[in-house]
Amino acid sequence: QLRLLESGGGLVHAWGTLRLSCAAFGLTFSGTAMGWFRHAPVKERELVATIKHMSLGTYYADSVKGRFTISRDKAKNTMYMQMNSLKPEDTAVYYCAAGGSAAVIRTGTPDYWGQGTQVTVSI
């Protein structure tokens, strides 16, 4: 089993930066992929980025490509997302997720979810 805990959200002005963290607790296994979703009011939940457990493969939504960077520290069992040049439209609750493969994450069916962390970008 995995327990995911997000942190790093907050209030920031447009063009500011934040770094989200997702710490994984409990059992882990090879091949586990991780990613970030976000859910803003009115809008549907969307996939933001994914990263493979044992490779350098990453995916980014077009809306964040070039601004967000996903990474992970395997020794600390923690995933990060550096968010630069934030825009008001980035405002959402961001959720950490984990699954058996990047494909599982990208299809919206991860095995584990965090509780979410609020990111608010003001104008």
N, C-alpha and C positions, 0 to 999 in steps of 0.2 A: 504494500500500500504506500501511497504517497500523500503527503499533506503539503499544500502549497500556500505560501504566505507572501503577499505582495506588500511593497512599501515604496515610498518615494514620491507619491502623488502630492499635489498641493496646488496653490494658486500662483500663477506666474503671468507676467505681461507678455503680450505678443512679441515675438522675436527672442523670447527668453529660452532657457533650457531647463530640462529636468532629466533625472535618471531614475528609472524604475528598477526595482529589484524584485526577484521572485526566488525565495529560498525554499528548497524542497527538503522535507523531513520524512523520515521513515525509510522503508525499503526502496531501493532503486535497482534498475536493471539495465543492462546493455541494450542499446537500440532505442531507448526512450527519447522521443523528440519533445521539444517544448515550443511554446509560442505565446503570442499576446493577441487578445481580442479587445475590442472596445465597443461600448454601447452608449450612445448619446440619446437624450430624450427625443422621441418621435422617430428617430432613425432606427433601423434594425441593427442587431449586433453584426460587426464586421471583423474579419481577420486582418490584423495589422502586420504581423511578422512571424516567422517560424525559424527555428534553428535545429539542426540534427544533433543528436547526442554524441556521435562518434565521427562526425565529419564537419567540414567547413561550410556545408550547404546551407544557404539562407534564402528566405523569401520575404519580399516586402510588397505591401499593397502600393498601387501606383500613387495614391494620395500622400504617402509618407516617404516614398523612395527618394534618397538623397538627403533626407533630413533626419531620419531615425536609423539607429544602428543597434542590432541585436547581437548579443554575445553571451558567453557563459564561462564561468570558472568551475571546471569540473572538480577541482580539489575541494572547493567550498560548496559544491552542489547548488550553485546559485546562478540564475539567469538574470541578465540585465538588458535594459533597453535605454540607450541614450537618445534623447529627443531634443533636437536643435531646431532653431527657427520656428518655434511653436506658433500656431495660428489659432484664432478663436474656434475655428471648426474642428480643432483637435480636442476640444472639451468633451469629456466622456468619462465613464467609469472604465478603467482598464483592468482586464482580467488575465491572469496567468493561467496557462493550460499545459497539460502534458498528455502524451499518448505514445502508442507503440511505434509510430512512424510519422514522418512529416506529412505524408498523405492523409493520415487520420486527422491531423490537426487542420490541414487545409480544407478538408471536406466538412469541417465543423462538428466533428464527433470525437473530441478528446476524451480520455478516460478520467482525467482529473481536472478540477477547476479550483482556482483560488477564490477568495471572497471579493476581490476587487479593490482598487484604489482610485480615488477621485482625482482627476486632472482637470483644472479649470484655467483657461487661458483668457485673460481679459484684453479688451481693445485699448 
